[in-house]
Amino acid sequence: HQSLGDIAILVSAFPGHDLKYAAKKELKWGIPAVSTNLRLGNHAFINRKGGFNDTMRSIKKLASLPGEHICPVVFPEGTRSRTGKLGKFHAAACRVILDNSDLPVVSAAVEGGYKVQKFMDFFTKLRGLVYRIKILRVYPHVSGKQAVRDLLDHIASDIEAQLTSWRKEK
């Protein structure tokens, strides 16, 4: 996860699907268009400084939203990368969604957004920016702590390999 732009890139990659994000609660207010969309769109908000029960309820709600084309989205590394380096994956949000749904898992690599860190960067740093996305694989549904952890380890390896491949092309 590299920037706020990742959200728009994923929306464009999945036309016809209603993507629902697990986002840090700090995004709920203060970012034009993004904050309003997250609040009004039934997205989950994660309190990274506590409020565990509220966070779990919000993520469970995300997992149980009705509709064939509703897709929960989690950036398992959480905090955006300022350098483009893939962060450590955290399993909690993914596990709650998978333990409360029968959804498959789609892995995707996104590259280029780390150059656009602040809202104003969208106006000043887009010229010449190459932003890429690649859907890597669709995995069957899994549940349980170890199965989700193993799946995320595999996904992290796949994403790291794709990022490395793209960066060698430069």
N, C-alpha and C positions, 0 to 999 in steps of 0.2 A: 504494500500500500504506500503510494508515494505522494499523493496530493488530493485536494478536493476534486480535481479534474478526473480522478479515477471513477467517480460516481457517474459523471456524464459519459465517459468512455464506455462503461459497462451498460448504461441505458441504451446507447447506440448499438451495442453489440447484441442486445437481446430485444429487438423490436417485437412488440406484441406480448411482452411479459411485463408484469408489474413487479419491479424489483423493490424489495423492502429491506432497508439497511439496519444493521445493529451499529449505532453511532454513539460516540461519546456524548454525554449529556451537554457538554460545553457547546456543541453545535446546534443546540435547540434554539438559541437566540444569537443575534448579532451578525449573521452572514446573509446579506441580501439574497433572496430567492432560495438559497440552500436551506436556511433555518425554517422558513415558512413551509417549504416542501416537506421537510422531515416532520414537522409538527402536524401538518394536516394530512399526511399520507400514511398514518399508522405505522411509522417506523419505531424501532426499539431504541431506547436510550440507556446507555451503560454509564453507571456512576463508578468511575475508577477510584474514587476516594472513599468508598463505603457504600452503604445503602444496598447491600448484597441482595436482600429479599425483594426490593423494588426492581432491581436489575433483572433478577431471575424471572419475576412475573412478567416483565416487559418482553423478555426474550421468549418465554413460553407462549405469550400472546402472538408474537411474530410467527412462531412455528405452527400455530393453529388457525391462522387466518384462512378463511374459506376461499376457494377459487382455484381453478385449474392452472391459471397462468400467473399466480402469485409466487414469487421466488424470494425467500429470505437470502440476504447477502451478508457475509461476515468477512472482514479482513482479519484473519486470525493473528496477524502480527500486531494488531492494535495500532499503536502510534505510527504516524507517517514517518517514512525514512527521509531524512534530509539529504542523504548522499546517494540514494538508489540501492543501497545494500539491503538485502532481504533480512528482516528482523526475525526474532524467535517467535515461533507460533505458539499461541495459547489455545487450549482446547475447550475451555469452559462454555463459551457461547455456542460453538459448533455442537458440543455434546448436548446441551440443553435442547437445541433445535432438533437434532437427530433423535434424541430420546423421546421427543414429543411429536414426532411426525414420521412419515414413511417416505420422505423425499430422498431422491438420489443427490449426489454431490457433483457439482461441476467445478473443475479447477480451471483457472485462467491466469495467465501472466500478463501484467500490465507494466509498460516501461515508458519513461520519459517525463512523468509528472513531477519527479523530485526537483526539477528545475523551476517549478511553479509552486511555491510554498505559501504565499500570502494571497489574499483575495486580489489585491492590486496587481500582482504578478500576471494575472490573466490578461491585463491590458498592456503590460510593459514587456513581457518576456515570451509572448507567443510566437513572434516572428522567427521562423526557421526551426521551431520546436517540432521534433518528431515524436509522436505519441503512438505507441503500438499496443495492441491487445491480441492475444492468441488464446483460444479455448483449447486447453490441453487434453482434457479427458472428462468423461462422464463416468462416475463410479456408482455402483449400486448402493442402496441405503445400508448403513451400518448403525449400530447403537452400542452403548456400553463404553465405559471409560477407556479400556485398552484398545478396543477396535477403532474408536475415534482417534486416539493418540497415534496409533499405527498409520491410519489413513492420512492424518495431517503430516506426519513425518514423510510419507511418500509424496504427498502433494508439494511440500516444501522442496524436496529434492528435484521434482519435475520443474517447478518454477525457477529454482536456482539454475538448472541446466539451460532453460530457455533464455533467461536473462544473460547468462554467460555467452550463449550462442549469438544473441543479438549484439552484444557489446563487442564481440570479435569481428563483426561485419563492418564496424566503423573504420 
